[in-house]
Amino acid sequence: MISLGTYKNVPVTDARDPLNSISLHALWKKKPTLFLFFRRLGCVLCRSYAKQMDLNRQLFEKLGVQVVAMSFEAFGEGSDSDRSFEAGGFWTGPIYVVQKRVYEKLFGRKGITNSFFGFLDMDKDALAAAKAAGIQGNIRGDGFVLGGQILVNTNGEVVFEHKQKRYGDDATFKDLAGAILEHFYVGSNLTIDFLTTASVEQVARELLAEQISRETKNDTAPQQSL
C-alpha cells in the first residue's frame, strides 16, 4: 500500500493559481480525499478519464469525499503547452501540481519499449471510450510515467489505491464507490448499484433519510439511570 506520510509536507501548487502553494497533507486534513493522478495532461486516455470522473465528482462530494486531481505538469507546460486541457473542460474540480520526483516514486515509470509502443499496452476499453467521446490528445511531454488513484482518510492513511499497470488502466466508478462505502459508510443501506444509477439529489435524500433514522433511534433509545 502506498504511504503518503513520507510526502505529507511536500508542497503542491494550485494549477489554476500558481501563487497558491500548500503542503500535501493540508488537502486531506478536513475531509477524506480521493486523489486522481493524471499521468499526462495531453494524454487522450487521461483526458477521457478526467471527464468521466468530473461527471461523478459531485456525487462523491455528496458522500463527504472531496476529489482532487494531481499532475506533475502545470497548465501551459509539457503536454499542455497549448493549454488545451483546461480549455477542453476535461476537469473542473481542484487540481494541483506535485513535484515530478514525488509523482514517479508513487506510481513509477514504464520501460522505453513499452513507452515507444504504448498503443500495444493501452487499456482497450479506455481507448474505445475516448474515441467514442471524440476526445483529442497529443504525444508531447513525458509519456513514460504511470498514474492511478488513492483514497485517504483525514489521518492521511491510504484506505484504497489503484496503480496503473498499463496506459488507461484506471479504477472504475464502482471500484471507487465501493471503497468509499466500505471505509466510510459501514452499516449504511447505500449500495454500489444504487450509486451507479442515482442522481446527486437521490443520494442526498437517502443520506438525509439515514441521518433522520439514526437520530430517531438515538432519541427513542432507553436512558440508563445513574
NORTAMO-V888976 format. One record per backbone hydrogen bond with DSSP energy under -0.5 kcal/mol. NH is the residue of the N-H (numbers start at 1). CO is the residue of the C=O. Records with the same first field share a line. If there is no record, write none. Layout:
NH: CO + CO
//
This chain:
4: 2
7: 4
8: 5
10: 7
12: 22
13: 97
14: 17 + 20
15: 95
17: 14
20: 17
21: 19
22: 12
24: 10
25: 8
26: 23
27: 24
28: 25
29: 25
32: 64
33: 152
34: 66
35: 33 + 150
36: 34 + 68
37: 35 + 148
38: 36 + 70
39: 37
43: 40
47: 43
48: 44
49: 45
50: 46
51: 47
52: 48
53: 49
54: 50
55: 51
56: 52
57: 53
60: 56
61: 57
62: 58
63: 59
64: 61
65: 60
66: 32 + 64
68: 34 + 66
69: 94
70: 36
71: 96
76: 80
77: 74
80: 77
81: 78
83: 80
87: 83
88: 84
89: 86
90: 85
96: 69
97: 13
98: 71 + 96
102: 99
103: 99
104: 100
105: 101
106: 102
107: 103
108: 104
110: 144
115: 111
116: 112
117: 113
118: 115
120: 117
121: 118
122: 119
123: 167
124: 122
127: 123
128: 124
129: 125
130: 126
131: 127
132: 128
133: 129
134: 131
135: 130
138: 42
143: 141
146: 108
148: 37
149: 162
150: 35
151: 160
152: 33
153: 157
156: 153
159: 151 + 157
160: 151
162: 149
164: 147
167: 121
169: 166
170: 168
176: 172
177: 173
178: 174
179: 175
180: 176
181: 177
182: 178
183: 179
184: 180
185: 181
188: 185
195: 191
196: 192
197: 193 + 194
198: 194
203: 199
204: 200
205: 201
206: 202
207: 203
208: 204
209: 205
210: 206
211: 207
212: 208
213: 209
214: 210
215: 211
216: 212
217: 213
218: 214
219: 215
220: 216
221: 217
//
